[in-house]
Amino acid sequence: MGNVSYDARFRKRVVEFAEKHNNNSEAARKYRASRQQISVWRSRYDGTLESLMPHSTRPKSHPRKCTEEEIILVLNMWKRHKKYGLDYVYGLLIRKKGLKRERTTVYNILKRNGYFKKKKKLKKRKTKEYKGATIPGQKLQMDVKYVPRECMPKSAFYENWYQWTIIDEATSLRYTQFYDEKSNMNSVTFVSEARKFFPFKLQEIQTDNGTEFTFRFLNTKKISSLEKYLRLAKIRHKLIRPGTPRHNGRVERSHKTDGKFFYSGKEFKSLEECRDLGRKWLNKYNEMYMKKFGYLSPKEVLEIYETYNKPLTPKFIAMFNPRKGLTQVAIDATLDAA
């Protein structure tokens, strides 16, 4: 504040000198200020320091300011689909409604209207860059998640329900199923069902070291039923390092999405109802627009692979980003040139 007052007092001396001598040029040389600026100060000066205080240079309007129609569109779309998260809502806005704004702009609109609170930034773990599979079926991650106790009926108080999940690294297409026992045989049944679900051959499945997958850390030479099954099916079984669930990050992240958008606020009457709603959520998940794919869904990414039969690298998938608006002819021409 002291600097602001000093600036005003300095300007007052300059203006008074210029008015006394009626010469802006002489005042400019004496005080090392521009003649144009002195003219502005003289026009504003009314005998008070307040009239010479620095003014904000912030523009009163912006040519790219969101229109009222865009704000209403964003708010209405959020109210209807907020249960699926910001990325999905933004995908709908650019895919279905033709919105040309950035994701940050949509976030800021929602934040200004009280839908998001400022979160404390957490210190991120420094991790090596992970190069995932680029061919469907090349590598999948599998894990088991407990169905939250609050989602189960009181009649199942002494039971546990489990969600088996397997997700393809290249497309993020995934399959889920629910069981009431965390057993090795259920893993065999699940993989058998998954092989029928995925429209491509499974080459490698990565899991943690739980006994539902392997007997690696049990005091036995027995081979688990799942490992026997995978050998017969000629599917490689890769085990992550103990105590490093982040190495199975794709499936862990999908479980976080389940907790936020599927389990939240639900109470199943029975395991059958859980399975039924789980099937509907699975279809929804595989059709959700994802930021990492440029707001394409896992099913759309798989269709791209089936059409072009090329590795699904980030650079290749980026060609189909709906925001780029490339036509089929332009995409084909680019691929032919490559």
ZITAMO-V35847 format. One record per pair of residues at least 6 apart in sequence whose ideal C-beta (glycine too) atoms are under 6 Angstrom apart, sorted by the first residue. I is the first residue (numbers start at 1). GAP is how many residues later the second one is. Records with the same first field share a line. If there is no record, write none. Layout:
I: GAP ; GAP
//
This chain:
7: 47
8: 41 ; 44 ; 45
11: 30 ; 41
12: 40
14: 13 ; 17 ; 19
15: 26 ; 27 ; 30
17: 10
18: 6 ; 9 ; 20
24: 11 ; 14
25: 10
27: 11
28: 7
44: 7
45: 6
71: 38
74: 32 ; 35
77: 12 ; 15 ; 16
78: 11 ; 32
81: 8
83: 178
84: 177
87: 204
88: 200 ; 201
90: 13 ; 16
91: 198 ; 204
93: 6
94: 229
95: 227
110: 6
132: 37
133: 6 ; 36 ; 37
134: 36 ; 177 ; 178 ; 179
135: 35
136: 32 ; 34 ; 35 ; 64 ; 169
137: 63 ; 64 ; 65 ; 66
138: 65
139: 30 ; 65
140: 26 ; 28 ; 65
141: 26 ; 65 ; 107 ; 109 ; 110
142: 24 ; 63 ; 65
143: 22 ; 105 ; 108
144: 18 ; 20 ; 68
145: 18 ; 110
147: 14 ; 16
148: 115
151: 112 ; 115 ; 116 ; 117
153: 116
159: 21
161: 17 ; 19
162: 17 ; 20
163: 13 ; 15
164: 13 ; 26
165: 11 ; 86
166: 9 ; 28
167: 7 ; 83 ; 84 ; 87
169: 81
170: 142
171: 127 ; 130 ; 131
172: 126
173: 113 ; 125 ; 129
175: 19 ; 22
176: 102 ; 106
177: 13
178: 96 ; 97 ; 100
179: 7
180: 91
182: 30
184: 28 ; 40 ; 41 ; 42
185: 40
187: 25 ; 26 ; 39
188: 37 ; 38 ; 41
195: 7
202: 33
204: 32 ; 34
205: 30 ; 32
206: 32
207: 6
208: 32
209: 7 ; 8 ; 30 ; 33
213: 13
214: 10
215: 7 ; 9
227: 10
230: 7
240: 7 ; 8
245: 7
262: 19
268: 6
286: 12 ; 13
287: 10 ; 12
288: 9
289: 6 ; 8
293: 8 ; 24
294: 24 ; 27
304: 16
305: 7
310: 6
319: 12
//
